[in-house]
């Protein structure tokens, strides 16, 4: 199965503030898009922060957690639509 996203963001190794800035850089572009955000699991802090940011952001039209659709990477990814 092949998946295509307009943008893929790999946040491995980022601190929470860096990760949010990187998401914002892409999220606030003017045209609608799809994004695969790879946050991984680690301690869970980045995953929690990214998912809370996405869930509460008015620029996000829809989002799907990887584990909800058995997407490769499962609970280490979130798919975002703007």
Secondary structure, DSSP 4 states (H G I P E B T S, - for coil): -----SEEEE-TT--HHHHHHHHHHHHT-SS--EEEEE---TTSHHHHHHHHHHHT-TT-SEEEEGGGTT-TTGGGEEEEE-
